[in-house]
Amino acid sequence: MNSARPGPARATVSVVIPVKDDSVELARCLRALKRQTRAIDELIVVDNGSCDSSARVALEAGATVLACAEPGIPAASARGYDHSSGDFILRLDADCVPSRFWVESICEAFARRPDVAVFTGGARFVDGPKALRGPIAAVYLVSYFATTLPALGHLPVFGSNLAMRREVWRAARSSVHRHDPHVHDDLDLAFHIGERHRIRYLADASMGMSMRPFNSARSFALRMYRGFRTVLIHWPADFAPVRWVKLVLYRTVVKPTRRKGIGA
């Protein structure tokens, strides 16, 4: 009689891609996801009112296509997260090109670090002038992390390269600003998960992305506006000094007390 016990169940992965009128870039992204060294269990493309063939491209690639009539990336992303059934929810944009090891690297990181709830990675540009790809990507990411870290009191998350445990989204989904199309959904998510959950940067999660957001001053200005708006709508409750105090109290008093079972 074989008394060997079965090993732990394999964690499942859902990948969410919000899209609007981006069929060519989406097709490229989906091809990259097909080449992953670790298979995806669930692929969800959220069509945010496209007028092109984005939905058809996603269906032909075997993705589950969800319609989201409410405008804005926050609504589309949240719809995809809500529908996800995987243990881990991975998010990237339609114009992204993940490395072959993207999913595998994230799964291995979660297995190594059960204490981490969210992993976020960086990006490199895959188009635009070759000489400018590296410098602009570096300036963009350093600026994003440098300006948002003081407001949050911890690492932000980067929506083009994001992975979280499903239970983390379940806890945050009722509080995120999913109905405001003018917020950065990733920065907003960081406000709502970072106070109670650990976010870590994963250098191994390599991601390519388009330089299109920097093709015009208007596009760049819109990103800046949305960033400031996302921070301001969390005030006064999450005004930086107030948030820092809350973070310190939670990590030094509340969390250790819960671990000891005091007051449970």
C-alpha positions as CSV (number, residue, x, y, z in Angstrom):
1,M,0.0,0.0,0.0
2,N,1.4,3.4,-1.0
3,S,1.2,5.8,2.0
4,A,2.9,8.7,0.3
5,R,1.1,11.9,0.8
6,P,0.4,14.1,-2.2
7,G,2.5,17.3,-2.5
8,P,1.1,20.8,-2.3
9,A,-1.2,21.8,-5.1
10,R,0.3,23.8,-7.9
11,A,-0.6,27.5,-7.6
12,T,-2.7,28.8,-10.5
13,V,-2.0,32.0,-12.5
14,S,-4.5,34.5,-14.0
15,V,-3.2,37.1,-16.4
16,V,-5.2,40.3,-16.9
17,I,-4.8,42.7,-19.8
18,P,-7.0,45.8,-20.2
19,V,-7.2,47.0,-23.8
20,K,-8.8,49.7,-25.9
21,D,-8.1,50.0,-29.6
22,D,-4.8,48.3,-29.5
23,S,-5.2,45.2,-31.6
24,V,-1.7,45.2,-33.2
25,E,0.2,45.6,-29.9
26,L,-2.2,43.2,-28.1
27,A,-1.4,40.5,-30.7
28,R,2.3,41.0,-30.1
29,C,1.7,40.8,-26.3
30,L,-0.4,37.6,-26.6
31,R,2.3,35.9,-28.8
32,A,4.8,36.6,-26.0
33,L,2.5,35.2,-23.4
34,K,2.2,32.0,-25.4
35,R,5.9,31.5,-25.3
36,Q,6.1,31.6,-21.5
37,T,8.2,28.8,-19.9
38,R,5.5,28.5,-17.2
39,A,2.0,28.1,-18.7
40,I,-0.8,30.5,-17.8
41,D,-3.9,29.0,-16.3
42,E,-6.3,31.8,-17.2
43,L,-5.9,34.6,-19.7
44,I,-8.3,37.5,-19.4
45,V,-8.5,40.5,-21.8
46,V,-10.9,43.3,-20.8
47,D,-12.1,45.2,-23.8
48,N,-12.8,48.8,-22.7
49,G,-15.0,49.8,-25.6
50,S,-12.6,49.2,-28.5
51,C,-13.7,50.1,-32.0
52,D,-10.9,48.0,-33.6
53,S,-10.4,44.2,-33.7
54,S,-8.9,43.9,-30.2
55,A,-11.6,41.6,-28.9
56,R,-11.3,39.3,-31.9
57,V,-7.6,39.2,-31.6
58,A,-7.9,38.1,-28.0
59,L,-10.6,35.5,-28.7
60,E,-8.4,34.0,-31.5
61,A,-5.5,33.7,-29.0
62,G,-7.7,31.7,-26.6
63,A,-8.3,34.5,-24.1
64,T,-11.5,35.1,-22.1
65,V,-12.8,38.4,-23.3
66,L,-14.7,40.6,-20.9
67,A,-16.5,43.7,-22.0
68,C,-16.2,46.8,-19.8
69,A,-18.5,49.7,-20.9
70,E,-17.4,52.0,-18.1
71,P,-14.5,54.1,-19.4
72,G,-11.0,54.1,-17.9
73,I,-8.2,51.7,-17.0
74,P,-9.3,51.5,-13.3
75,A,-12.7,50.1,-14.2
76,A,-11.3,47.7,-16.8
77,S,-8.5,46.4,-14.6
78,A,-10.8,45.9,-11.7
79,R,-13.3,44.0,-13.8
80,G,-10.5,41.6,-14.9
81,Y,-9.3,41.2,-11.3
82,D,-12.8,40.4,-10.1
83,H,-13.2,37.7,-12.7
84,S,-9.8,36.1,-12.0
85,S,-9.8,32.7,-10.4
86,G,-6.0,32.1,-10.1
87,D,-4.1,32.1,-6.9
88,F,-1.9,34.8,-8.4
89,I,-3.2,37.7,-10.5
90,L,-0.7,39.1,-13.0
91,R,-1.3,42.3,-14.8
92,L,0.4,43.9,-17.9
93,D,-0.8,46.3,-20.6
94,A,-1.6,45.5,-24.2
95,D,1.5,47.2,-25.5
96,C,3.8,45.1,-23.2
97,V,6.1,42.3,-24.2
98,P,7.0,40.1,-21.3
99,S,10.2,38.0,-21.3
100,R,9.8,34.2,-21.7
101,F,10.5,33.8,-18.0
102,W,8.1,36.4,-16.7
103,V,5.4,34.1,-15.3
104,E,7.9,31.6,-14.1
105,S,10.0,34.2,-12.2
106,I,6.9,35.6,-10.5
107,C,5.7,32.1,-9.4
108,E,9.1,31.2,-8.0
109,A,9.3,34.5,-6.1
110,F,5.9,33.9,-4.5
111,A,6.9,30.4,-3.5
112,R,10.2,31.7,-2.0
113,R,8.5,34.6,-0.2
114,P,5.1,33.6,1.3
115,D,5.3,36.8,3.4
116,V,5.1,39.0,0.2
117,A,1.7,39.9,-1.1
118,V,2.6,41.8,-4.2
119,F,5.6,41.8,-6.6
120,T,6.2,44.6,-9.0
121,G,8.9,44.9,-11.7
122,G,10.5,47.4,-14.0
123,A,10.4,47.7,-17.8
124,R,12.5,48.4,-20.8
125,F,11.4,50.1,-24.1
126,V,11.0,47.9,-27.1
127,D,10.4,50.7,-29.7
128,G,11.5,54.3,-30.3
129,P,15.0,55.5,-31.0
130,K,17.4,52.8,-29.8
131,A,19.9,55.3,-28.3
132,L,17.1,56.8,-26.1
133,R,15.4,53.6,-24.9
134,G,17.6,52.9,-22.0
135,P,18.0,56.4,-20.6
136,I,14.3,57.3,-20.9
137,A,13.2,54.1,-19.3
138,A,15.6,54.6,-16.4
139,V,14.5,58.2,-15.9
140,Y,10.9,57.3,-16.1
141,L,11.0,54.4,-13.6
142,V,13.4,56.2,-11.1
143,S,11.1,59.3,-11.2
144,Y,8.0,57.2,-10.7
145,F,9.4,55.3,-7.7
146,A,11.1,58.4,-6.2
147,T,8.0,60.6,-6.4
148,T,5.5,58.0,-5.2
149,L,7.5,56.3,-2.4
150,P,7.3,59.4,-0.1
151,A,3.6,59.7,-0.6
152,L,3.0,56.0,0.1
153,G,5.6,55.3,2.7
154,H,6.5,52.1,0.9
155,L,7.1,50.8,-2.6
156,P,4.5,51.6,-5.3
157,V,3.3,49.1,-7.9
158,F,3.9,49.4,-11.6
159,G,0.7,48.5,-13.6
160,S,2.6,47.3,-16.6
161,N,4.4,44.7,-14.5
162,L,2.4,43.6,-11.5
163,A,1.6,40.4,-9.6
164,M,-0.5,40.0,-6.5
165,R,-2.1,37.2,-4.5
166,R,-5.8,36.9,-5.2
167,E,-6.8,37.4,-1.6
168,V,-5.0,40.7,-1.5
169,W,-7.3,42.0,-4.3
170,R,-10.4,40.5,-2.6
171,A,-9.5,42.6,0.5
172,A,-8.9,45.8,-1.5
173,R,-11.5,45.7,-4.3
174,S,-14.3,47.5,-2.4
175,S,-12.0,50.5,-1.5
176,V,-10.1,51.2,-4.8
177,H,-11.3,54.1,-7.0
178,R,-12.4,51.9,-9.8
179,H,-15.0,54.3,-11.0
180,D,-12.7,57.3,-11.5
181,P,-11.1,57.1,-15.0
182,H,-8.6,59.9,-14.1
183,V,-6.6,58.1,-11.5
184,H,-3.6,55.8,-12.0
185,D,-5.0,52.5,-11.1
186,D,-1.7,51.0,-10.0
187,L,-0.8,53.9,-7.7
188,D,-4.3,53.8,-6.3
189,L,-4.0,50.1,-5.7
190,A,-0.7,50.7,-3.9
191,F,-2.5,53.1,-1.5
192,H,-5.0,50.4,-0.6
193,I,-2.8,47.4,-0.2
194,G,0.5,48.8,1.0
195,E,-0.6,49.6,4.6
196,R,-1.4,46.0,5.4
197,H,0.6,44.0,2.9
198,R,4.2,43.7,1.9
199,I,5.2,44.9,-1.6
200,R,8.5,43.9,-3.1
201,Y,10.4,44.7,-6.3
202,L,11.3,41.8,-8.5
203,A,14.2,42.5,-10.8
204,D,13.8,39.1,-12.5
205,A,10.4,40.0,-13.9
206,S,11.6,41.5,-17.2
207,M,9.0,43.4,-19.2
208,G,9.2,45.3,-22.5
209,M,6.9,48.2,-23.1
210,S,6.1,50.8,-25.8
211,M,7.6,54.3,-25.7
212,R,4.3,55.7,-27.0
213,P,3.3,57.6,-23.8
214,F,6.3,59.8,-24.3
215,N,5.6,60.6,-28.0
216,S,3.9,63.9,-27.1
217,A,3.9,66.5,-24.3
218,R,0.2,66.2,-24.0
219,S,0.4,62.5,-23.2
220,F,3.1,63.1,-20.6
221,A,1.2,65.9,-19.0
222,L,-1.9,63.7,-18.7
223,R,0.1,61.1,-16.9
224,M,1.4,63.7,-14.5
225,Y,-2.1,65.1,-13.9
226,R,-3.4,61.6,-13.1
227,G,-0.5,60.9,-10.7
228,F,-1.2,64.1,-8.7
229,R,-4.9,63.4,-8.7
230,T,-4.4,59.9,-7.4
231,V,-2.4,61.2,-4.5
232,L,-4.7,64.1,-3.7
233,I,-7.9,62.0,-3.6
234,H,-6.4,60.0,-0.7
235,W,-6.0,63.1,1.4
236,P,-6.4,64.0,4.3
237,A,-6.6,60.3,5.5
238,D,-3.5,59.4,3.7
239,F,-1.6,62.7,3.7
240,A,2.0,61.6,3.8
241,P,2.9,62.3,7.5
242,V,-0.4,60.8,8.7
243,R,0.1,57.7,6.5
244,W,3.7,57.3,7.8
245,V,2.5,57.3,11.4
246,K,-0.2,54.8,10.6
247,L,2.3,52.5,8.8
248,V,4.7,52.6,11.8
249,L,1.9,51.9,14.3
250,Y,0.5,49.0,12.3
251,R,3.9,47.4,11.8
252,T,5.2,47.9,15.3
253,V,2.1,47.5,17.4
254,V,-0.9,46.1,15.6
255,K,0.7,43.4,13.5
256,P,2.9,41.9,16.3
257,T,-0.1,41.9,18.6
258,R,-2.1,39.9,16.0
259,R,0.7,37.4,15.6
260,K,0.6,36.8,19.4
261,G,-3.1,36.4,19.3
262,I,-3.7,39.2,21.9
263,G,-7.2,40.5,21.7
264,A,-8.3,37.8,19.2
